[in-house]
Amino acid sequence: MLDDKASFFPSATPQISDTAADGISHAIKVADSTKQALRDSLENMDIHAIKGIVTGENTILKDALSSLVELTAGFIPKLIGAVIVLWIGLKLIKMLKKSLIRLMDRQKLETSLRGFLVSLIDVVLKVLLIIMVMDIIGIKATSFIAILGAAGLAVGMALQGTLQNFAAGVIILLMKPFKAGDYIECGSYKGYVNEIRIFHTIIRPFNGRTIIVPNNELATKSLINHTAEPIIRLDVVASVAYGTDLNKAKEALWDIVNNDPLIVKEPKAPKISVSNLGDSSVDFSLWLWVKVEDYWTLWSYIRENIYNKFTAEGIEIPFPQIQLHTDK
């Protein structure tokens, strides 16, 4: 009966093939070998060597810390010295600027030129001071200057026109062909100089507009400065009709000139002479010398005085006319 049951139910113990058994045996041997190798490594390891890596005399960490300490100890004095030099240098530059301004005041230099020179010297001295401080810290200024030079060349080529105006502004401020307050004429531009700037000049004409002229144009073209001299000449034309007593007309004009306080008599005397025999008139030219500040005042009323004087003296002022002859 038992034999029958055993033959009916399969055995509970699994049956392993020879190939699987060989694989398991090989894996067990590899594991044993690895465990043995690890045990041998731990037994042969020198604990003192491991400690030396961390705390020994030649550790990487200690070398790095030593280098950092040496670098810091060498850099901090340089940094302190650079800060001191920078502070003293800025103070000296400030004192130099004040001394330079006082010197320019004694020399009575123009305000535009004085401001430009002070600003230029201030920038140059500060750049030199920064280069000196960089050298103290240990930064090589040669490379920095080379970079600035290359950048300056590129910017200069890109801003060629602007640099020309800058150079022209320097020439104007140094050579002084005109100054603020002068009445100038350059091409189609005409008016009083309001301000001379580094790149351009501001001109104010009589109509109240503002003309901004590039300095390069004022420095390279022909220019008339009407107020460069303290005394300038006002030219006036007075016309009388043909048949007028010229001596009487001249006496009337001289009476106007001699009684006008704005007309300068010395060192340059006024002149009155016949200058043209026109189609309908005899023209007198009056050369009247006047101070710059009185020029436009005299210009505004002298012709009115001439008209009133001729009218009072009965001197005929001509007007264009045509004389027509007819044959009978």
Secondary structure by P-SEA (a helix, b strand, c coil): caaaaaaaccccbbbbcaaaaaaaaaaaaaaaaaaaaaaaaaaaccaaaaaaaacccccaaaaaaaaaaaaaaaaaaaaaaaaaaaaaaaaaaaaaaaaaaaaaaaacccaaaaaaaaaaaaaaaaaaaaaaaaaaacccaaaaaaaaaaaaaaaaaaaaaaaaaaaaaaaaaacccccccbbbbccccccccccccccbbbbbccccbbbbbbaaaaacccccccccccbbbbbbbbbbccccaaaaaaaaaaaaaaaccccccccbbbbbccccccccbbbbbbbccccccaaaaaaacaaaaaaaaaaaacbbbbcbbbbbbbcc
